[in-house]
Amino acid sequence: MVPGLAGGRAELLGLHPQPAPGGDQVVCRYTAVEQPGHLDQVTRVLAIRQKKTPAPQLEHLTGDEVKTLLAAPGTASARAVRDTVLLALAYDTAARVQELCDLDVADIRGGRPMTVMIRGKGSKIRYVPVMDPLAARP
């Protein structure tokens, strides 16, 4: 199998299809360089127009669904409180999981408004205000 070479294009090259959108051209260009004897087949494969598919419709959580999600861990133990705070912080700041994992106590400013310093990709720093309901939690 060739990862990234989907459907009909893979069959033209006599390979087993392995769907992965966007990888066809990369694999074909690599094949053209590494296997010049297959250049004719690669050219035919690259000439095939890809089907345009509509972007998937994203659904957002309702207010009640967010409340249910944030209430799920509970407050019965320190671990449950930690999980609730992490979920609320993730929702409130739109931080990536890795950005949340990289947070340090010094990254949280407890004044009004409460802010969190998030280090993103490429060491970019952004300061995000935390909404009052999360800031008011113990």
N, CA, C and O of each residue as an XYZ file, in Angstrom:
552
protein
N       0.819     -1.190      0.000
C       0.000      0.000      0.000
C       0.862      1.252      0.000
O       1.947      1.277      0.581
N       0.381      2.253     -0.637
C       1.080      3.528     -0.650
C       0.223      4.532      0.104
O      -0.848      4.903     -0.375
N       0.675      4.986      1.288
C      -0.128      5.948      2.019
C      -0.219      7.245      1.252
O       0.756      7.712      0.663
N      -1.420      7.825      1.270
C      -1.615      9.110      0.633
C      -2.061      9.040     -0.814
O      -2.414     10.071     -1.386
N      -2.059      7.867     -1.429
C      -2.475      7.755     -2.825
C      -3.874      7.145     -2.838
O      -4.055      5.973     -2.510
N      -4.848      7.948     -3.218
C      -6.236      7.540     -3.069
C      -6.821      6.936     -4.330
O      -6.388      7.212     -5.449
N      -7.828      6.099     -4.100
C      -8.734      5.552     -5.098
C      -8.192      5.279     -6.473
O      -7.251      4.503     -6.637
N      -8.804      5.938     -7.497
C      -8.510      5.686     -8.897
C      -7.066      5.933     -9.272
O      -6.516      5.233    -10.122
N      -6.448      6.916     -8.652
C      -5.052      7.206     -8.977
C      -4.151      6.038     -8.586
O      -3.234      5.681     -9.325
N      -4.412      5.457     -7.445
C      -3.605      4.324     -7.003
C      -3.800      3.137     -7.937
O      -2.852      2.417     -8.251
N      -5.043      2.940     -8.378
C      -5.323      1.823     -9.270
C      -4.613      1.985    -10.604
O      -4.163      1.000    -11.188
N      -4.506      3.237    -11.104
C      -3.786      3.472    -12.353
C      -2.319      3.075    -12.239
O      -1.713      2.613    -13.205
N      -1.766      3.257    -11.070
C      -0.369      2.871    -10.860
C      -0.240      1.413    -10.456
O       0.869      0.919    -10.250
N      -1.367      0.720    -10.342
C      -1.343     -0.688     -9.968
C      -1.086     -0.886     -8.488
O      -0.540     -1.912     -8.083
N      -1.477      0.094     -7.669
C      -1.247      0.013     -6.236
C      -2.573     -0.157     -5.514
O      -3.636      0.092     -6.083
N      -2.507     -0.576     -4.274
C      -3.714     -0.693     -3.460
C      -4.074      0.691     -2.932
O      -3.205      1.391     -2.412
N      -5.336      1.098     -3.054
C      -5.715      2.437     -2.598
C      -5.642      2.585     -1.085
O      -6.020      1.682     -0.338
N      -5.156      3.722     -0.653
C      -5.103      4.083      0.764
C      -5.547      5.540      0.838
O      -4.724      6.429      0.619
N      -6.832      5.824      1.142
C      -7.307      7.190      1.069
C      -6.613      8.128      2.049
O      -6.480      7.824      3.234
N      -6.182      9.253      1.542
C      -5.632     10.344      2.350
C      -5.629     11.568      1.462
O      -4.805     11.668      0.553
N      -6.537     12.505      1.707
C      -6.670     13.637      0.795
C      -5.412     14.471      0.699
O      -4.744     14.734      1.700
N      -5.090     14.892     -0.543
C      -3.972     15.798     -0.761
C      -2.616     15.156     -0.914
O      -1.663     15.840     -1.286
N      -2.489     13.881     -0.645
C      -1.190     13.240     -0.708
C      -0.818     12.696     -2.065
O       0.335     12.331     -2.296
N      -1.789     12.636     -2.971
C      -1.555     12.047     -4.290
C      -0.418     12.722     -5.043
O       0.474     12.050     -5.560
N      -0.447     14.034     -5.104
C       0.558     14.755     -5.880
C       1.945     14.571     -5.281
O       2.927     14.453     -6.014
N       2.032     14.546     -3.973
C       3.333     14.362     -3.317
C       3.912     13.009     -3.683
O       5.085     12.904     -4.043
N       3.084     11.968     -3.589
C       3.546     10.612     -3.901
C       3.924     10.510     -5.374
O       4.936      9.900     -5.716
N       3.112     11.106     -6.245
C       3.397     11.034     -7.681
C       4.687     11.770     -8.028
O       5.482     11.282     -8.830
N       4.895     12.925     -7.438
C       6.141     13.662     -7.713
C       7.357     12.888     -7.205
O       8.401     12.855     -7.857
N       7.211     12.279     -6.053
C       8.302     11.456     -5.508
C       8.580     10.290     -6.457
O       9.734      9.985     -6.758
N       7.501      9.635     -6.928
C       7.651      8.503     -7.845
C       8.313      8.944     -9.144
O       9.151      8.227     -9.690
N       7.936     10.129     -9.643
C       8.523     10.632    -10.892
C      10.030     10.815    -10.756
O      10.774     10.558    -11.703
N      10.485     11.255     -9.592
C      11.922     11.480     -9.376
C      12.647     10.156     -9.132
O      13.719      9.912     -9.686
N      12.053      9.315     -8.304
C      12.718      8.070     -7.912
C      12.561      6.941     -8.934
O      13.412      6.054     -9.008
N      11.491      6.965     -9.712
C      11.215      5.911    -10.693
C      10.908      6.544    -12.044
O       9.759      6.498    -12.483
N      11.881      7.125    -12.713
C      11.611      7.812    -13.982
C      10.973      6.910    -15.038
O      10.345      7.413    -15.970
N      11.116      5.623    -14.915
C      10.507      4.694    -15.861
C       8.983      4.725    -15.804
O       8.318      4.310    -16.754
N       8.426      5.216    -14.693
C       6.975      5.291    -14.531
C       6.436      6.695    -14.810
O       5.298      7.006    -14.459
N       7.249      7.538    -15.437
C       6.879      8.932    -15.666
C       5.583      9.064    -16.473
O       4.774      9.953    -16.205
N       5.388      8.186    -17.455
C       4.168      8.239    -18.262
C       2.933      7.998    -17.390
O       1.948      8.730    -17.487
N       2.990      6.971    -16.539
C       1.865      6.680    -15.647
C       1.646      7.816    -14.650
O       0.506      8.205    -14.395
N       2.721      8.343    -14.092
C       2.618      9.430    -13.120
C       1.971     10.650    -13.761
O       1.136     11.307    -13.139
N       2.346     10.958    -14.991
C       1.766     12.100    -15.713
C       0.267     11.904    -15.904
O      -0.507     12.846    -15.736
N      -0.151     10.677    -16.258
C      -1.581     10.398    -16.414
C      -2.317     10.529    -15.085
O      -3.435     11.041    -15.034
N      -1.695     10.072    -14.031
C      -2.325     10.159    -12.708
C      -2.496     11.615    -12.296
O      -3.557     12.002    -11.806
N      -1.461     12.421    -12.490
C      -1.531     13.826    -12.101
C      -2.535     14.615    -12.943
O      -3.011     15.666    -12.515
N      -2.852     14.119    -14.121
C      -3.803     14.810    -14.993
C      -5.254     14.604    -14.554
O      -6.142     15.321    -15.013
N      -5.503     13.641    -13.676
C      -6.867     13.381    -13.212
C      -7.304     14.505    -12.284
O      -6.607     14.845    -11.328
N      -8.459     15.071    -12.579
C      -8.988     16.145    -11.726
C      -9.607     15.513    -10.478
O     -10.291     14.493    -10.556
N      -9.359     16.126     -9.354
C      -9.931     15.614     -8.108
C     -11.350     16.119     -7.945
O     -11.687     17.223     -8.375
N     -12.176     15.296     -7.319
C     -13.546     15.690     -7.037
C     -13.532     16.768     -5.960
O     -12.767     16.702     -4.998
N     -14.387     17.751     -6.145
C     -14.513     18.781     -5.127
C     -15.633     18.355     -4.185
O     -16.769     18.137     -4.606
N     -15.299     18.243     -2.927
C     -16.301     17.875     -1.942
C     -16.552     19.066     -1.036
O     -15.626     19.808     -0.708
N     -17.789     19.251     -0.636
C     -18.079     20.385      0.244
C     -17.418     20.181      1.611
O     -17.281     19.058      2.096
N     -17.020     21.282      2.203
C     -16.415     21.217      3.535
C     -17.468     20.736      4.528
O     -18.636     21.112      4.423
N     -17.064     19.906      5.491
C     -18.039     19.415      6.462
C     -18.609     20.569      7.294
O     -17.901     21.512      7.647
N     -19.884     20.468      7.591
C     -20.546     21.489      8.390
C     -20.186     21.271      9.861
O     -20.466     20.212     10.423
N     -19.576     22.261     10.470
C     -19.200     22.154     11.873
C     -20.353     22.608     12.750
O     -20.981     23.636     12.497
N     -20.614     21.836     13.772
C     -21.667     22.207     14.708
C     -21.016     22.675     16.004
O     -19.989     22.144     16.427
N     -21.619     23.656     16.611
C     -21.097     24.194     17.861
C     -21.941     23.698     19.025
O     -23.114     23.361     18.866
N     -21.324     23.662     20.190
C     -22.050     23.256     21.384
C     -22.998     24.375     21.809
O     -22.680     25.559     21.697
N     -24.164     23.974     22.296
C     -25.094     24.961     22.838
C     -24.635     25.324     24.248
O     -23.770     24.655     24.814
N     -25.207     26.367     24.803
C     -24.865     26.769     26.167
C     -25.110     25.653     27.170
O     -24.299     25.431     28.070
N     -26.235     24.946     27.014
C     -26.549     23.843     27.929
C     -25.553     22.700     27.779
O     -25.178     22.071     28.768
N     -25.122     22.426     26.547
C     -24.140     21.357     26.324
C     -22.797     21.708     26.958
O     -22.122     20.836     27.505
N     -22.406     22.983     26.886
C     -21.155     23.417     27.516
C     -21.259     23.268     29.022
O     -20.323     22.789     29.661
N     -22.393     23.673     29.602
C     -22.583     23.536     31.050
C     -22.511     22.070     31.476
O     -21.904     21.741     32.495
N     -23.135     21.194     30.687
C     -23.102     19.755     30.988
C     -21.678     19.222     30.910
O     -21.252     18.443     31.763
N     -20.945     19.641     29.888
C     -19.557     19.205     29.722
C     -18.696     19.658     30.894
O     -17.901     18.881     31.423
N     -18.858     20.919     31.299
C     -18.044     21.451     32.393
C     -18.430     20.861     33.744
O     -17.604     20.807     34.656
N     -19.674     20.420     33.880
C     -20.125     19.833     35.142
C     -19.765     18.352     35.257
O     -19.823     17.783     36.347
N     -19.398     17.733     34.147
C     -19.155     16.283     34.130
C     -18.104     15.814     35.134
O     -18.353     14.832     35.833
N     -16.936     16.467     35.243
C     -15.947     15.967     36.205
C     -16.385     16.116     37.662
O     -15.966     15.336     38.516
N     -17.220     17.106     37.948
C     -17.690     17.304     39.317
C     -16.680     18.079     40.155
O     -15.740     18.675     39.630
N     -16.894     18.057     41.457
C     -15.992     18.757     42.387
C     -15.715     17.911     43.617
O     -15.299     18.440     44.648
N     -15.937     16.606     43.528
C     -15.812     15.719     44.687
C     -14.367     15.501     45.132
O     -14.122     15.142     46.284
N     -13.426     15.711     44.245
C     -12.022     15.490     44.608
C     -11.158     16.558     43.952
O     -11.617     17.309     43.092
N      -9.907     16.611     44.373
C      -8.975     17.582     43.794
C      -8.779     17.312     42.306
O      -8.657     18.246     41.514
N      -8.748     16.052     41.930
C      -8.580     15.684     40.523
C      -9.788     16.137     39.690
O      -9.624     16.606     38.564
N     -10.992     15.997     40.242
C     -12.203     16.420     39.541
C     -12.206     17.935     39.351
O     -12.582     18.427     38.287
N     -11.793     18.669     40.368
C     -11.719     20.130     40.264
C     -10.683     20.518     39.212
O     -10.919     21.419     38.407
N      -9.536     19.838     39.220
C      -8.494     20.103     38.221
C      -9.026     19.889     36.811
O      -8.808     20.715     35.925
N      -9.732     18.764     36.608
C     -10.275     18.455     35.289
C     -11.310     19.486     34.852
O     -11.354     19.873     33.684
N     -12.142     19.930     35.794
C     -13.140     20.950     35.487
C     -12.468     22.249     35.071
O     -12.875     22.884     34.099
N     -11.433     22.642     35.816
C     -10.724     23.885     35.499
C     -10.032     23.774     34.140
O     -10.060     24.728     33.362
N      -9.413     22.638     33.839
C      -8.755     22.466     32.543
C      -9.757     22.510     31.388
O      -9.488     23.122     30.354
N     -10.901     21.868     31.560
C     -11.931     21.915     30.521
C     -12.429     23.345     30.318
O     -12.573     23.805     29.185
N     -12.688     24.036     31.415
C     -13.181     25.415     31.320
C     -12.127     26.324     30.696
O     -12.447     27.191     29.882
N     -10.874     26.120     31.080
C      -9.791     26.932     30.528
C      -9.619     26.666     29.031
O      -9.404     27.592     28.248
N      -9.716     25.404     28.648
C      -9.616     25.048     27.225
C     -10.750     25.702     26.440
O     -10.529     26.240     25.354
N     -11.951     25.656     26.984
C     -13.095     26.246     26.301
C     -12.969     27.772     26.255
O     -13.215     28.392     25.220
N     -12.591     28.355     27.362
C     -12.556     29.808     27.491
C     -11.445     30.457     26.669
O     -11.630     31.544     26.121
N     -10.292     29.794     26.581
C      -9.134     30.388     25.911
C      -8.918     29.862     24.497
O      -8.130     30.433     23.744
N      -9.600     28.789     24.125
C      -9.410     28.134     22.833
C      -7.961     27.677     22.659
O      -7.442     27.647     21.543
N      -7.322     27.325     23.761
C      -5.935     26.865     23.718
C      -5.872     25.425     23.240
O      -6.786     24.636     23.482
N      -4.790     25.094     22.563
C      -4.547     23.710     22.149
C      -4.150     22.906     23.383
O      -3.730     23.470     24.393
N      -4.287     21.596     23.292
C      -3.957     20.726     24.418
C      -2.504     20.939     24.850
O      -2.215     21.050     26.041
N      -1.599     20.995     23.879
C      -0.183     21.175     24.216
C       0.042     22.514     24.909
O       0.865     22.615     25.819
N      -0.682     23.532     24.483
C      -0.546     24.847     25.117
C      -1.009     24.798     26.563
O      -0.420     25.446     27.428
N      -2.070     24.028     26.832
C      -2.530     23.872     28.211
C      -1.514     23.086     29.038
O      -1.264     23.408     30.200
N      -0.935     22.060     28.431
C       0.065     21.254     29.139
C       1.305     22.074     29.480
O       1.964     21.824     30.490
N       1.620     23.052     28.633
C       2.804     23.878     28.848
C       2.580     25.018     29.834
O       3.524     25.734     30.169
N       1.346     25.199     30.306
C       1.068     26.297     31.232
C       1.812     26.117     32.544
O       2.013     25.003     33.025
N       2.203     27.219     33.091
C       2.889     27.266     34.376
C       2.058     28.169     35.284
O       1.302     29.003     34.786
N       2.178     28.026     36.591
C       1.434     28.876     37.514
C       1.742     30.344     37.249
O       0.862     31.195     37.377
N       2.976     30.645     36.882
C       3.379     32.031     36.617
C       2.709     32.604     35.364
O       2.745     33.815     35.146
N       2.100     31.747     34.543
C       1.441     32.204     33.321
C       0.035     32.748     33.573
O      -0.602     33.282     32.665
N      -0.440     32.610     34.805
C      -1.792     33.059     35.140
C      -1.706     34.311     36.006
O      -1.095     34.303     37.075
N      -2.330     35.388     35.527
C      -2.361     36.633     36.287
C      -3.730     36.749     36.932
O      -4.746     36.780     36.237
N      -3.763     36.811     38.245
C      -5.019     36.748     38.986
C      -5.756     38.047     39.175
O      -6.748     38.064     39.904
N      -5.333     39.145     38.562
C      -6.029     40.417     38.736
C      -7.337     40.470     37.973
O      -7.849     39.444     37.526
N      -7.871     41.664     37.826
C      -9.093     41.871     37.055
C      -8.746     42.586     35.766
O      -8.186     43.678     35.859
N      -9.012     42.102     34.616
C      -9.507     40.751     34.377
C      -8.374     39.733     34.505
O      -7.210     40.040     34.249
N      -8.734     38.538     34.900
C      -7.759     37.459     34.988
C      -7.285     37.141     33.573
O      -8.099     37.038     32.655
N      -5.974     36.987     33.391
C      -5.435     36.657     32.070
C      -4.512     35.455     32.153
O      -3.926     35.164     33.195
N      -4.400     34.772     31.035
C      -3.510     33.612     30.924
C      -2.559     33.882     29.765
O      -2.974     34.282     28.678
N      -1.276     33.654     30.022
C      -0.276     33.799     28.971
C      -0.081     32.423     28.332
O       0.362     31.478     28.986
N      -0.417     32.328     27.056
C      -0.340     31.047     26.348
C       0.767     31.121     25.314
O       0.810     32.033     24.487
N       1.667     30.138     25.376
C       2.740     30.031     24.384
C       2.269     29.089     23.296
O       2.053     27.901     23.535
N       2.110     29.634     22.090
C       1.597     28.844     20.979
C       2.709     28.306     20.106
O       3.880     28.274     20.486
N       2.301     27.886     18.927
C       3.256     27.364     17.954
C       4.250     28.449     17.594
O       3.894     29.624     17.506
N       5.484     28.059     17.386
C       6.517     29.018     17.020
C       6.866     29.966     18.147
O       7.366     31.065     17.903
N       6.608     29.551     19.384
C       6.895     30.351     20.585
C       6.178     31.698     20.583
O       6.633     32.652     21.213
N       5.062     31.769     19.875
C       4.266     32.997     19.895
C       3.508     33.052     21.211
O       2.937     32.055     21.653
N       3.509     34.215     21.827
C       2.839     34.387     23.114
C       1.587     35.225     22.902
O       1.609     36.252     22.223
N       0.494     34.758     23.501
C      -0.722     35.565     23.475
C      -1.307     35.613     24.884
O      -1.251     34.641     25.636
N      -1.866     36.767     25.215
C      -2.483     36.965     26.519
C      -3.992     36.899     26.323
O      -4.566     37.668     25.552
N      -4.626     35.968     27.034
C      -6.048     35.732     26.851
C      -6.785     36.041     28.147
O      -6.459     35.476     29.191
N      -7.774     36.931     28.097
C      -8.568     37.180     29.304
C      -9.461     35.986     29.603
O      -9.973     35.338     28.691
N      -9.643     35.701     30.884
C     -10.489     34.590     31.302
C     -11.814     35.177     31.768
O     -11.853     36.144     32.528
N     -12.893     34.572     31.297
C     -14.222     35.094     31.637
C     -14.498     34.935     33.123
O     -13.955     34.032     33.759
N     -15.328     35.793     33.681
C     -15.591     35.842     35.116
C     -16.038     34.517     35.754
O     -15.544     34.192     36.833
N     -16.949     33.735     35.147
C     -17.348     32.496     35.834
C     -16.175     31.565     36.113
O     -16.133     30.935     37.169
N     -15.220     31.466     35.187
C     -14.054     30.617     35.411
C     -13.112     31.275     36.422
O     -12.563     30.598     37.291
N     -12.930     32.569     36.314
C     -12.037     33.285     37.208
C     -12.532     33.240     38.640
O     -11.730     33.298     39.572
N     -13.844     33.137     38.830
C     -14.422     33.131     40.176
C     -14.337     31.769     40.846
O     -14.581     31.658     42.048
N     -13.995     30.725     40.088
C     -13.909     29.379     40.677
C     -12.720     29.303     41.621
O     -11.716     29.989     41.425
N     -12.836     28.467     42.643
C     -11.713     28.349     43.604
C     -10.510     27.667     42.996
O      -9.494     27.493     43.668
